[in-house]
Amino acid sequence: GRALPPGARTQQRESYDMVTVPPPTERTQLSDTERIPVSNLSSIAQMAFAGVERLNTVQSVVYDTVYNTPENVLVCAPTGAGKTNVALLSITREVERHISETGMLQRDFKVVYVAPMKALAAEVADTMQRRLRALGATVRELTGDMQLSRREIAETHMLVTTPEKWDVVTRKGSGDPLVSQVKLLILDEVHLLHEDRGPVIEMIAARTIRRIEASQSRCRIVALSATLPNYEDVALFLRVNPERGLFYFDASFRPVPLEQTFIGVKETNVYKRQREMNRIAYTRALDAVQRGHQIMVFVHSRKDTVRTAEALHEMSVEQGREGAFTFGCDAALGAHPELKRELKSFAARELYTLAAQGLAVHHAGLLRRDRNAVERLFKAGAVRVLVCTATLAWGVNLPAHAVIIKGTEVYVAEKGGLTELSMLDVMQIFGRAGRPQFDDSGEASIITSHEQLPRYLSMLSAQMPIESQLISHLEDHLNAEIVLGSVSNIAEAAEWLAYTYLFVRLVRNPTAYGVSLQQVHDDPTLREKRIELVSNAARRLAEARMVRFDRRSGALAATSLGRTASLFYVRCGTIEQFKTMLHAAAGESDCMHVLCSASEFGSMKVRDEETEDLDRLRRRACRIDVTGTPDVYAHKCSILLQAYVSRAEIRSFSLASDTSFVVQSAARIARALFDICLKNGWGGPAEIFLRIAKAVDARRWDDESPLAQFPTIVPADVAERVTKQGLSVDRLRTMTGADIGRMVRFQRYGNALRSAALMVPWVDIDVAVQPITATVARFSVKLRPDFEYKPRFHGPGVAFWLWVEDSENEHVYHCENVLLAEEERRVEFTIPLLQPLPPMHRVRLPGR
C-alpha cells in the first residue's frame, strides 16, 4: 500500500474498512485585494467577463502568463477551481489580436477547445458563446452529433470539439485551411492521457507541435488538468516552459474544502455486498439530511436509481423513521409554492411517491419534462436526496453539500461488461460536492469493494503518475501519419514518436514499458527502442496491406486501404478481418455480417439473460437475415443495429447501452466498407453498404417513405401512413393535395405531403456514349434535377455518387461525386472497354 494522505483516519469494522481524509487544514486563497480586478483587463476582454468583479485565486495567479504572454501553459488544479475562466483569459487575448483598426473581428484565425465528452463540449460551447457574443465572436460545436458545413466552419472563430473529432480533422493534413488557421489549442482534462482515450489526446498535441515546428507558424497550447503527480512530464510533452507556463495547485486551492471518505466493503457475495452498500449509503445520507444538508447518491445504471431510492425509503420504514428524509422539504415548498404543482405533474408515478418522502431520481431515460422538474425541486431544496447516474455530474450543474458514489462497477459497452469507474468520473462527481456560493465545506464518499479501496485512495490523493497508453494503438496512429505524409520511413517514424507523451514516460519510467535501465544508460534517447516499436507496427500494417513497407530501406508508403482506414477512423484489426471476409459477390446478409464483425464491436459480450430479448427483436425488427450463431458478437450486433433502424423498443438497460455503442460507429464503418468495395470495383456490395449506412443515419429502411426525413412538415405518424398505404414518392408527385389527404385519411396534411414529395431529390439522366478506340469509350452524362430545391432542407445541394458498372459482374469502371442544386450538370469521362464486351453498361446515381 501507499502512504495515506496527511491527517487521514482509518476505521476497521467487521463488514468494511473506512478511510477519512479531512480537508486540507491550510486554505490557500488570496485576499480580495490581492485578487486581480477584471478592470485590469482591456475594455474588450472585460465584456467577456461581464458580471465578474475580480478573478479568483487560481485565475489571479496565472493571469499574467495566460493573458499577457504567448507562452504555452499547463494549469493543474482541483475540480471547481475555475479553469474555464483560465481558458477564457487566453481566448480573449487571442481574439484581441485579430480585431482590425476599424474594430471588426477578422476571420483569419481559429480557437479550438478540445473537451473530453460530447456532453461537456455542448456545455462549454454554450458558456463560451454567451461570454464571447459581445466581442463579435461565433462559437460552434463540432462533434459526432454536430456536423458543420465548410461555410459554417469558415464563419466560426471558435470550435468546441472532442479529441476523436479533432483527430479526424487534423488527419487530413496541413493543406486543410482550417488546421493552418488554428492559433490557440485548448486541451481540457489532460489527465485523461492515461485512460483508454489518452492516445488520441497524445496524437492531436504531438501533431500540432510538429506542425508548428515544421511550418514555423504560431499556435499556442493551453492545457487544463486535474491535480496529478507527474505534471512536469506533461509540461515537457506539451512544450511548456516550467519556469513560466507551468502552474500546479493542490487541494488547498479548492474553493470549497472537501472531506473525502473511502469505504471498502468486505462482503464478496454480490447480493449481500449490494445490501451492505445500501445500508452504508442510508446511514450517511440520513446523517447529512438530519444536519440540514442535501445529498446526491450516484449509481451506475438507470434501474439502480429507482432501486436505491426505494431501498433508502424501505430502510427508514424498517427503522421506524419514515419521513426522515423530508427534513427541510416543507420549508422549501413554503418558499416556492409553485413547486407543489410540479410534484403532481410527474409522468413517472414512482417519482411522485418518492418525492413525497423527500427522495428523487434522475437519469437519461426519464422524460425531459420530468428531469427538469426533478432539477428544479432539488435546486429549491424541496427534495433532499437525489439518486442519479453519472451523466448528471457531466451535463447539469447541480451541486450538493454531500455526494456518495455507491458502488464502482459500471457497465461499459466498449469493454463488453463491468469495469471500474474511471478517475475522470470520480473526480467529476467529487467536484459536485460543496456549493461554492452557500457552503464552506463539502463531503464526498465512495463506497467500493475492499480490493478496489487502495486504487481509489491513490487515484484521488493524486499519487499515481499517469502513463501513456499509446503502444496499444500504435498501428492506427502510425498509419494516420503515413497517410498524412508526415512519416515516410522508419527513421521519421522514430522521430515522430519522440514528440509523444509515450517517449517522455519511456525515458522517465522505462521499466513500465519493458525497457531496462541498462538500455537507457547505453542509449539515452532510446532511439533503438523507438525504432523497434515503429518497425513492429509497420510490419503489422504491411501484413494488413495498409502500408507498403520496404524492410531494406525502411521506406513507408500509404495504400488505398490505409487511406480508407485513416479517413474513416477504422482500426487495423478491422481491416485485417475485412480482408478475409469481403468478396465481389457478397449479398445483403453477407454484407451485414461483415459490418457487424468489425473489431470495434468485438468487446461486446453475449449474455444468457439477453437471449430472449434478442430473439424477440430478431423476429420483429430484422429485415436482413442474421447469420452466424447467437453466441457470437456479430450476431447480437446485427440484431441491435437492425432494431435501431426499425425503431423497435429495447427494454433492457444493457442492450440499450450496447445499441448506442454500435450505432456510434456503424454508419462510419459501413461507409468505409463502401469505399473499399468501390476501390475494388465491386458495384453490388458497394451499393448494399451505402444503403445500410444511409438506413442507420436516417433510422429508416429504403422501402419506407422518405417523407419522414422532413419532420418539420410531415409528422412521423403521417409518414407512417404513407408507407402503409404503399404510396410511392413518384405517385404522390402526380396527385393533388386533396387527393393525397383523402388517401391517407389526414386531409389537413395533403398539401404538406405533396410539397415534401416534390422536395425529395429526383434526377432525370441522359447518357450519350461514343467509342473513341476499340478499347476506350467516352461517356457524357446529363443530370437534370427534377425536384424543388430549398437550401433550408438541402443545404448547398444534394450529394450523389455517379458510377458506371457492367451488367454482368457489376464491375465498377468509373466513380465520382456530384453535387446537384437547381442547375443541370453535364459530367464527361472515359472508361476502358474490356473484352469480351458486356451486354450493357449501367449508370447508377445513388444519394450519398
N, C-alpha and C positions, 0 to 999 in steps of 0.2 A: 504494500500500500504506500501511497504518497503521504507526505506531511499534510495535516489538515490546516486550513487557513487559521490565522491567529484568532484566539478567543473562542474557537469552536467548542461546543459541548456535545459529548456523546452519551446517549442513554441506551442501555441494552434491556429490552423487555423480552418476555417469553416468546411473543409472536413476531416481534420486529425490532430492528435497531434504528435509532434516530440520531441524526447529527444536525445540530442547530448552529448556523453561522450567523452571529449577530451582525448588525450593520456596522460599518467602519466607525470607530469612535471619533476619528477626525473627519470633519466635513470640510472639503475644500471648496469654498465658494468665495468669490471676490465680493467685496462690499459694493454697495450701489455706486459709490463714487469711483471705484476702480473699473467698473464695467463700462464698456465703450458706448457712449450715446450714439444713436442712429444718426443724429445731426452731424456726426463726423464724416459720414458718407457724402458722396456728391449728391446734388439735388435729384439727379436721375435715379441713382441707386436707392435713395430714400423712398421713392414711390413704390419700390418692390417690398419695402419693409413697413408699409403703412400700418399704423396701429401698434407698432413696436417702439418703445421708448429707448430701451438700452439692450444691447446684446447680452446673452447670458455668459456665465463664466467661461465655458469651453469656447464659445464663439469669440469672446474678447481676447482670449489667449492666442487664438490662431489668426485673428483679424489681420494683423499687419502683413503676414506672409500671404494669406489667401487673397486679400483684397488689393494689396499694394505691390505685389511682385508676381512674375510669371512662373515661379518655382512649381515643380511637381510637388504634390502634398499627399501625405498619408496621415489620416486622423483616426486614432483608435480610441473609442470612448464607449461608456456603457449605454445600453438602450435607453432612449428617452433623454439623452443629454443634448438634443437639439442639433443633430448632424445635418438635418435637411437644410437648416439655415446657413450652415457652413457651405453647402453646395450652392445655395442661393447667392452668397457673397461672391463666389468665384464666377457664377453666371453673370451677375450684374457687371462685374469687371470686364468680362468678355463682350457683353452687349454694348457697353460704353465705347469700347474701342471701334465699334462699327457704326457709330452714329455720325452721319456726314455733317458738314458745316451748316447745312440748311436744317439740321435737326431730324432728318429722315433716317430710319434704321435700314441699313443695306441688307441685301440678301446673299452676300458672297461668303457667308460663314455658317457653320452649324455647331450646335452644342449637342452632344449625345449623352444621355443619362441611362446607364445600364442598371436596372433593378432586377433582383433575382426571380421574382414571380409576377405573373400577369396581374394578379390582384393588386400587388404593390405598385406595378407600373401604372395601372389605372389611377391609383390614389395619388401618386407623385405627379402624373400629368395634370390631374385636376388642380392640385395645390399650386403647381408652377404656373399654370395658365392664369389662375386668379391673381397670383403675385406679379406676373410679368406683363399682364394685359396693358397696364398703364404705361409701360415702356414701348408699347407697339410691337412686342414680340409674340409670335404664334408658337404654341406648343402642341405637338400631336403625339399620340401613342402609336408606336409601330411594333405590334406583337403578332403572334399567330392568329389572334382574333381580329386584329385591326389592320387590314391591307390598305396601303396608301398608293394613289396613282403618282406617276412621275411629276405631274404638275403640283400635286399637293405637297410632295416632298420638297420641290423647288421653292414653294411659298413658305415653308416652315423654317423657323430659326432653331427650334429645339425639339429633338426627338427623344421620347422616353421608350426604351425597348428592353427586351430580355437578352441574356447572354447568347442563347441559341440563335435568336433572330439577327443579332448584330454579327454573329459569326457568319451566317449565311450571306449577309450583305457584303461583308468585307472579303469573303472568298471570291468575289467577282473581280477583284483587282483594282489597282490604282487608276485604271482607265475610267472607273466609275467616278463622275464628278462629285457625287455625294461624299465618298470616302475622302477625297482630297480637300473637301471644304471643311472637314471637322477640325475645329481649333481648340475644343475643350472636350475631353472624355471623362465623364464622372462614373466611377465604378463603386456601386453601393454594396455593402455586405461582403467585403473582400475576404473575410474569414471563411467564406464558403470554398476557398481553394482546396480544402481537404475533404470536401464532400464529393459525391458522385459527379456533380456538375462542375467541379473545380477546373478540370482540363479546359473547358470552354472559356472560362474567365482567363486562364493562362494564355490561351491562344489569342484572344482578342487584344490582350495587353501586349503580348510579345509581337504580334503583327503590327500594332500601332507603333511600338518603339522602333522596330526595324524600318518601318516606312519613314519615320521621322529622320532616322539616321541616313537612309539611302537617298532621300529626296531633299535633305537639309531643310525640310519645311517645319513649321511651328505647330505643335499640338500639345497642349498641357494635359497632364493626367492628375485628376484629383480623386483619391481613393478614400472610402469611408469604411470603417470596420468596427466590430465589437472589440472588447479588450482581448488580446491574445498574447501569449508569452514571447513568441519569436518575431516580434514586429520589425526588428532590424532586418530579418531575411526578406520580409515582404517589401520593405523600403528599398532594399538592394535590387530586388527583382523589378520594381516599378521605376527605377532610376530616380529615387527621391534622395535629395541631399540630407543626410542625417542631422547636420548642423542647422539647416534652415527649414526643411519641409516636413520633418517627422515629429508628430505630436502624439504622446501616449498619456491617456487619462485613466486612472484606476477607479475602483468602485466608489471612492470617496467623492467623486465628481457627479455621482448620480443625483439628479435634482431632488428625488425623494429617497432617503436611505432605506435599504431593503434588508429585512431579516429573512434568511433563507433556511428552510428545513428540508432535510433529505431523509426519507423513510424507506427502509428496505424490509419488505415483508418476507418472513422465512418460509411460510407455507408453500409447498410445491404443487399440491393438487389445485388444478385450475379453478374449480368452482369455489373451493374453500378460500383460495387466495383472493378471489373476486369479492367474496363476502367480507373478508378481513379488510380489504381496501375500502369497501363501502363504509365499514364501521369507523375506520380512522377518518375518512372524509367527513362522516357525520359529526364526529366529536369536534373536529377542527372548524367545520362550518358553523355548528351551533355556538361554539365559543366566540367566533368572530361576530355573529349576529347579536348575541347577548351583550356584546361590548358596543353595540350600536353601529357595526360596520356592514358593508355589503361584500359579497364574496362571489367569485366566478370559479366554477369547477370545470376543468377541461377534460373531456373524454375523447375517444378516438373513433367512434362510429355514430351514425345518426340514431341508430336503435338504442345505443347505450345512453344517450342523453335522457330519454324518457325513462329508461330502466333505472338509471341512477337517481333521478329526481324522485321517482316513485319509492325507491328504496329509502331515501332520506326521510320521506314523509312517513313511511311504514315504521321506521325505527323510532321516530318521535312518538308515534301512537303506542308502540310496544312499551316505551319507557314512560308512558303516561304524560307526555309533554306535547300533545297535539297542539298545533298553532304556535309552537315555539319559534318557527321561522318567520312569523308575521310581525315580530317585534319592530315597530317603526313604520309599518306599512300604512296604518290608518292615518298617521300624521301626514305622510306624503300624499295620500289620496285627498285628505282635507285641503292641502295646499294646492292640489291640481284636480279639482272636481271633474274636469273634462275626461280624465283618465278612467273614470268609472264606466263610461260608455265603451272604452277600448276593451275592458275586461269582458264585457258581454258579447263583443262582436267577433271573437276568435272563430276562425273557420274550423280549426282543430279543437275538438271538445276537450281533449286532455289538458290543453293549455289553460282552459278556464278553471278546471278543477285544481290544477297545480297552483295557479295564480292566487286562488283563494287561500292557499296555505303559505303564500309568500315565496313560492318557487316558480321558476320559468325555465324553458329550454329554448335553444337557438341552434339551428343547423341549416345547411343549404337546401334541404328537402322541404322545408316549410314554405308556404306561400309567402311571397314578398310582403303582402299586407300584414300577415301575422308576425313576420320577422321584424318589420318596422315598429309594430305595436309593442313587441317584447323590448326592443331597444329603448323606446320612449318610457315604458314603465320602469325599466331598470335605471335609466338616467335620472328619473324623478324620485327613485327610492321606493316605489310602490311594490316592487318585488325585491327580496333581499338576497336570494341565492339564484344564480343563473348557471344552469348546466349547459355547456356548449361544446362544439367541436373546434379544433384548432383554427379552422378557416376564419373564425371570428377574430382571432388575435391578429390576422393579417389584414382583413378588409376594414372593419368598422373600428373607429377609435372609441372604445367603451372601457375606460379604466375602472378598477375597483380597488378598495383598500387591500383586499387579500385575494390571492389566486391559489388554486390547488390543481396540480396535474395528477389525475387519478389513473395510474397505470401508464406504462410507457411503450406498450406494444401497439404498433399501428399497422393497419393493412395497407401495403403499398403494391399497387398493381404491377409497377415496373419490376419489382423484385419477386412478384408472384407469391406473396404471402406476408406474414407478420415480420416487421423489422422494428428495431428500437428507434424511438423518437430521436430526431437529429438535433445537434447542437443549435442549429438555426431556429428550429421551432421552440425549443425550450427557452432560448434567450428572448425570443419574440413574446412568448406567453409571460415570462417573468417580467418583461418590460411593461406589461399591463398592470402590474401591482403598484398601488400607491398613486393617488391622483394629484398631480403637481399643484393644482390650484387649491386643493382642500386639505390634503394630508401632510403631516410632517414625517410620516414613515409609512412603509408598506410591508406586507408579509407575502412570501411566496413559498409554497411547499410542493414537493414532488414525491409521489408515492410509487415506488418501483419494486422490482423483485430484489431479494437480498444480494444475488450475484451481480446485479447491474449497479448496485449502490456506488462502488468505487468509481465506475465510469462517469456517472453524472457529477460526483463530487469533484473529480479532477477537471471535468469539462467546464464546470461553472466557476471554479476558482481559477480558471484560465491557466492551468498548469501543463496542459498537453500541447507541445509545439505542433503546429499544423504542418502536415506533409503534403507532397504532391501526389495526385492520382493519375498523372499523365501517362505513365507506362502502359496502363491497361487500355488506353485509347490511342496509342501512338500511331498505329497504321492509318486510322481515319484522318488524323490531323496532318500526318506527313503527306498523305495523298492530296489533301486540300492545298498544301503549299506547293506541291509539284504541279498541280493543275493551275494554280495561280501564277506559276512561272518564277516564284521566288526561290525555289530549290531545283537545281538541275543536275546535281551529282551528290555523291555520298559526303564529300568534304563540305559542301554547302549545307547539307542536311545536319551534319555535326555542328556546324557554325550556328544554324538556326536553333538547335537545341540549347545552345549557350544563352539564348535570350529568355529561356523559360524559368519558371519557379522551380521546376524539377532540378535544373542544373544548380541553382543556389543551394537546395537541400542535399543534392548529391555530394557537394563539397563539404557542407556543414555536418551532415549526419550519414556518412557513406554506408555504414553497416546496415542501415534500414533498407538499403536498395541493393544489398548483396555485393558491396564493394569493400575490399579490405583496406585497413589503414595503410598497409604497405603500398597498395596501388596508388593511393592519394599521395604518398610520400614520393614515389617514383614519377608520378605524372600529375602535378598539382592542378592542371586544368581538366583532368580526366578526359583528355581527347580520345584515348583508346576506348574507354567505356562508352563515350558518346557515339563513336563510330560503330561499336558493336551493337548498340541499341538501334540505331537507324538502319544498319545493314540487315538486322533480323526483320525489322518492319518492312523494309524494301523487298526482301525475299518473299514475305507473305503476300505483299501487294502484287508482286510479279506472278506468283502462283495463281492468284485470282484474276490475272490478266488486266489488272487495274493500272499497272505501270509497265514500261519496258525498262529492264534493269540489265545493264552490261556489267557483269561482275569484274571483268578485267579492268575497264577504265573507270568503273563506278558511276557511269552516266545514268541518269534517270529521266524518263520522258513519259508524259501522260498518254493514256489511251482513251478511246471514246467511252469505254466502260468506267474508267476512273473519273472522267469528267462528269458523267451522269451521277455517279455516287456522290461526288463533291457538291454538285449543283442541287441535288435533291436530298442531301444530308442522309444518305443511306450508308449503313455500316458495311465494313469489309466482309464480315461473316455472312451478311445477307446476300451480297453479290456472289460469294462463293456458292451459296445454296442455289441461287437463281441459275447459275451457270449449268448446274447438273439437271435442273428441273424443267427449264423452258425449252420449248421446241416450236417449230413453224406451224404444226397442225393442232396446237392446243385449242380446246373448245372452252365453253364458258365455265364449266365446273373445274376443269384443269387450271384455268387462269385464276379463279377464286382461291383454289388450293395453294397455288404458287404464292400468291399475295399473302395469304394467311400463314404461310410457313416462314415468313421473314424473321430473322433472328431478333429483330426489335421486339417481337411478341413472345420470344422464346421463354421468358421468365414466368409466363402465365401458367399457373397450376390448375389442373382439373380436379375438383374436389368431389368426393362421393355425394355430399348433400346437395350438389348443384345439378346432378344428372336429370332429375325430374323437371326442374325449371328449364334446362337446356332443351330437353326433349319436347316440351310444350312449345318453346319458341321455334324449334326446328320445324315442327308440324304446321304452326300457324303463320310464321313470318318469313320463311326462307323460300325465295323464288329460284335460287340456283342450287342444284344438288350439292349436298355437303358430303365430300368424300373423306375417306380415312376412318380410323376407329375413334370412338368417343373419348378415349383416354389421351389423345394427342392434342397439344395446344392449338394446332392449326384448325382442328375440327371445331373447338369451342370458339375460336376467333371468328371463323366463318359465320357461325350461328349468331354471335353477338353483333357482328358488322351488318348482317342482313336484317336483324331485328331492329337495329338503329335506323336503317333506311326505310324499313316498313313502319316505323314509328310505333312499334309494339311496346306494351307495358313491361318493364323489367322490375320484378318485385324485390329481389334480394339486394342488399346493400353492396356485397362484394361483387356481384355481377354487374351492377350499375357502375361501380368504380372501374371494373375491368373494361366495360364498354367504352367509357370516356377515354380510357387509356388507349384502346385500339383505334378509336376514331381520330385521336390526335395525329396519328401517323399514317392511317390507311390511305387517304387520298393522295398524300405526298408519295408514298411508296408505289401506289398504282400508277402515278404519272411517271415515276422513274422506270417502271416496267414497260409502260407505253413507249418511252424514249428508247429503251433497249431494243424493243421489238421493231420500232421504225428503223433504227440504225441497222438492224439485221435484215431489213426489207420484208418483215413478216406482217402483212397487212391485217390478216384475220385476228390474231391475238392482240395486235396494237389497238384495233377498233374496240375489242372487248375491254381492255384495261382502261381505255379512255371513257367508255360507258360507265364502268364501275366507279372511276374517280368522280365523274360528274354526279352519279347517283348519291355518293357519300356527301359531296359538297352541298347538293340541293336537298338531301333527305327525301328523294323521290325516285321511283323506278322510271325507266324511259317510256313505259307504256301508260304512265299516269299523266293526267293533264298538266302541261307546263304552265297553265294559268295560275297555279298555286304560287308561282315564283313572283307574282305581283300582289303580295299580301295587302298592300295599301289600297288596291282597287277591288280585289276578289278575296273575300274571307275564305278560310280553309274549308269550311263545311260546304260552301258553294262550289269550290273547285272539286271537292269530293263527289258531288252530284254529277258534275260534268263527266268525270271519269266513269262513274257507274252507268251513266246513260250511253257511254261509248261514243261521245261526240268528239270527233277529231277537230283540231285547230283548222284544218283545211275546210271542213264543213261549216264551222262557226263563222269563218270569214265571208261565206256566201249568204248567210242568213241575216234577217233584220233583228234588231234588239228585241222587238216584241215577240218574234217567233222563238228566240233563244229563251226569253223569260218564261214563255209557256212551256217549253220543252223541259226545263229544269225545275218548273213549278216554283220559281222565285222571280216573279215579274219585275220587281224593282232592280234586279241585278242584270237584266237582259242587256242594256246598253253597255254596262261596265264590262260584261263578259266579251261583248263584241269588240270593244276598244282594246281590251287586253289581248284578244286573239290577233288583232291587226298589228300589235306590237311584238308578237313572237317572231324572232328572226326567221325570214323566209327568203330564199335566194333563187333566182332563175339563172340557169347555167347554159351557156352556148359554147360548144367546143369545136374548134377547127384544127384538123391535123394535116400536116404537109410533110411527106417524106423528103428528106434532104439528100440522103445517100441510101444505099441498101441497108446500112446499119444504124442510121440516125433519123429521128423524126422530130419536127418542131410542133409543139402544142401551143395554141393560142386560146386561152380560156377567158370568156367574157362573163363577169359576175354582176348581175343587176339586183340590188336589194329591193325586195318587194314587201317591205314592212314599214310601219310608221316609226321612224327613228326619233326617240326622245332622250336627250342627254341625261335627264334625271334617272332614267331606268338603264340606259345602255352605256352610260359613261362616254368616253371618247369614240366609241364604236364597238362593234361586236367582233370578237376574235374567232377565226375559223382556222382549221388545218385544211390544206389543199394537198391531196396526194393522188398519184396515178399508180394503179396496180393492174396486173393482168388477171383475167377472169379464171385462168386455170388453177394456178397455185398461189394466187393472191400476193405475188411478189411485188414489193413497192419499188418503183423506178425513180420517183421524184416526190419530194415533200417540202412544203414551206408554209409559213404563217401568213394569213391575210387578215387585215382589219377592214371591216365594212361599216359605213355610216349611211349617208344619203346618196353619194355619187356611185355610179357603176365603175367597176375596175376591170382592166384587162391585164391578165398575167401571161407572160410568154416564157417558155423554157424548152429545152430539147431533152429527149430521152433516148437511150440506146435501144435498138431493135434486136432482140436476141432470137436466134434460130433454134428450133422451129418457131415461127410466129404464133403467139396465142390467138385464139379466135377473136378476142376482143380485149381492149384496154378500158379499164373503168376509172372514171374520175370521181373521187369522194370529197365531200366538203363537210366533215363533222364539226360542230361547235367545239371550242376549246374548253 
